[in-house]
Structures are given as structure tokens and as C-alpha cells.
Amino acid sequence: MTKVGILGRRPARSTMRIWAQSVWRSARDWIVRIVAPSARQAVAAPLTQGFEYELAPRSLRQDDQRTLGTHLLVELYGCNAQTLERVAYVENALVRAAHESNAHIVSHFFHEFEPYGVSGVVVIEESHYTIHTWPERRYAAVDLFFCSETVDAERALEVLRRAFEPERVDVMLIRRGVLERAPG
């Protein structure tokens, strides 16, 4: 059996597969609620996938010599909606954040959606900064990924706070490419 929709003809989804995915999501969410530490305390937790994370980190700097990169997931809630609507403003804010954080800009690209919202990337020599905005929700998701101790992510975050005027900012720090310590 096939269905025809926006994406054209495609096989119908198996109800068993949908049920299994639902069970998997429920189990995963239950495990995360039990195992995940409270977001109110800074906790580093090693994961088997080769990275570590901190919720509400004390420092946003890449200071771990075992790490190839630092990835900050930044949630901006309760922003001034007008600042999130137009590509020129969002682009200026993220490019300014890169400049003021001592990152070296290679290129950048931004796109404005209709009726509103912006996605963009600033490619830096040290990796990248990205953003996606939802003005109707007064929310922006920002990723700051950098592979250098010279990048001042705290400065970048301050630029974004001034630009978008969020009521609340949540930050998760992920250490990417955690290397094994050398013996001895």
C-alpha cells in the first residue's frame, strides 16, 4: 500500500513500526528523567559516545586539553520578538558575536523565512556559530562550536543577550572529541 502526499508517493508506515518508535521514545524519556542530573547544578557526565556535557556550566571556555572542541547549545527564551524577525538584524548580531569573541570569520549565510524566522551560520576558522529563530514563540536556538582556547564564548553570549534581550538563557556545554589521557 502507498500513500500520496506532499512528498509524493511513499510506502505506507507500518503501524507496528510506529508503535515500536512510540515505545522507544517513552522508554528513552523515562530513562533520561531518572538518570539525567538536575539542570540546577553543574555536573560533568562522561558518555560512552566520546563526549562530556555540563548543564549550566560554570565556565564557557575551552580549557580541557583532552577535548578537540567545545559545543555550546544556547536556548534564548522570552526574547524581544522584533529582534528575531528579520535577517539583517539576526545576521548582524551573530556576526558581531563572532567578531567580539575573537573568532576568525571565514564566511556567513543567513536565510529569512516567510512569514518570519531566520536561520543562519557563521563559519569561523575555529568551527561555526549557528542560529534559528522563532519570533512567534520569542525563542532562538544558538549553537556555538569552537576548537580553540582563544575564542571567548562568554563574550559571544553577552553580545547575543544584548541583541535579543531574552528573559531566560539556558546553556549546555558539550565537550566534543574527548581524547583518552596519555598513560603515565
N, C-alpha and C positions, 0 to 999 in steps of 0.2 A: 504494500500500500504506500502511496506517495501523497504528499501534501503540496499544494501550490500556495506560495505566499510571497512576501516581499523579497525573499532571497531566491525565488524561483522554485523549481521542483527539487524536492529533497525527500529522503526516506522519512516515513513517519517515526516519531520517537516511540520506543518501546516503553510501555507503562512499567514494566519490571525495572528497566534502567532508570526511569525517573524515580521510582520508589527507592531503589538502591542508593541513588545520589542523595535523596532526601534523608535517608537513614544515616548515610555517611556524614552529611553536613550536621545533623543533630548530634551525632556522636562526637564529631570534631569540636563543635561548640561547647558541649558538655565538658570535654577534657580540658579545653582552654580555660573555661571558667574555674575549674578545680585547680589546675596546675599553674596558671598564669599568676604572677605576683600582683599585688595591688599597685595600681598606677600612681599611688601617692608616694611611694618610696622608690628611690633609685636602686635598681637591682640589676646586676650584670648576670646573665644566664648563658652559659655555653650551650650551643646546639650542635647536633651531630652533623649538620649541613656545612660546617666550616665558617660560621659567623657567630658573633655575640651581639646581644642587644641590651639597651638600657631604656627603661621608661622614665621619663622626667630626669634626664641626665644632669649631673652637676656641672659638667663642662662639655662644650660642643667642639672642642679642639681635637684634632687627630694627634694623640700623644702616645699611642701604643705602637711600639716598634715592631710588634708581631703582625700588624694589620696593614694590608695593602691599600685599603680605602675606608673612608667614613661616610656613611649614608644617613642623612637626617630626613626623617619623614615629619613634615610640619603641617599641623592642622590649624587653620585660622578660622575661628568661629565668631559670628556676630560682627563681621566686617561692615564697613560703610559700603553699601551695595553699589553706589555710583562709581566707586573706585575699581570695582571688579567687572564693569560692563564693557569697557572699550579697550581695544587692543593697544592703542598708543599709550595709555596710562599704565597698563599692566606691563607692557614691554619696557617702558622707561623704568619702572620700579625694579624689575628683575635684573635688568642690565646694570642699573645703579648699584643694586645689592652685590652683583659680581665684582664691579669695579671697587667698591668700598671695602670688600672683603679680601682684597689683594689677589683675586683670581685673574688669570690672563685669558681674556675673551678671544676665542677663535672665530665664532660665528653665532648668529641667533636667528630664530624663526618663530613667528607668532601668528596665530590664526584667530579671527573673531567669528563666533557662531551667531546665527540668527535664531531667535530674536536677541539673544545675549549670551555672554560667556566667552572666555578666552582660554586657549591653550598655547603654551609656548615653551621653547627650550633655548637656553643659552649654553652653547658648547664652550667649555673652558679647557685650557691645556691640562688642568688638574682633573677633569671629567665633565660634569654638567650640572646645571640648575634647571629645574622644570616647574611649571605651574599649570593648574587647571582651575578655573573659577566657576562658581555657581552663584551669580548675583541674586537670583530669586531666593536662594537659601542663605545669602550673606556668608558664604563659605568659600574658602580656597584651600586646595591641596598643593603643597610645595614639596619638592624633593631637592635637597642639596647634597650632591655626591661629589666628594673631592678626595684626592690622593696625595695630599701634601700638608705638611705641618705649617706652611706659611699662610694657608687660607684661614681667615678669621671668620668662621661661620657665625659667631656671636654678633659680629658687626653686620653681616648679611641679614640676620634675623631682625636686628634692630631697624635696619632700613625698611624691611617688609612690614614691621609693626607700625612705623610712622606712615607708610604709604597706604596701608589698608585699614588701619585703625580697628583691629579686632578686639572684641571683648574678652576673648579667651584664646590662648595659644597652647597647643599640646605638641610636644616634641618626643620623638622616639629616635634614639641613636642606634644604628646598626653598624657594627664593625664587619667589614667585608674582607674576605681573603685572609682569615686568621691563620697564620702560619704556626707550625709546631715550633716550640722553643728548641734551640740548639742544645744538644747534650753537654753537660759539664758546667 
